[in-house]
């Protein structure tokens, strides 16, 4: 019975507060004055806007290069299109593969594969003279196990192999 009494009392207070809150007029009327706003002088159409945008975009375009300009900036004949520009590709690059390095107290070795033959070369290795793991007259310039680079000279051209 007490619960029923509290329920009726809370319902009556809620109803009373809603009626009072909704029945009072708001004394703070906000009135907007639209007379101070300026009207647009000219209404542009979509076609006019597109024409203006196209003219602005055309002025910013860079003209295409002609065929001679494009051909003079590009190198042709590379076997590997993803290689760097300075790297030349020849049969030696295709047949020679650097596999790893071995560094001892006395000597630095590079483990290589050339023409399906595997073995080690040193900085004193010369192709066809003291090793068959290099082409004829190819010389090992430097073996650097720390930076994992092998530099080989053939016909006064240096080839750098990295692991």
Beta strands, then each sheet from edge to edge (+ up, - down):
strand 1: 96-103
strand 2: 108-114
strand 3: 117-121
strand 4: 139-144
strand 5: 149-154
strand 6: 157-162
sheet 1: 1+ 2- 3+
sheet 2: 4+ 5- 6+
end
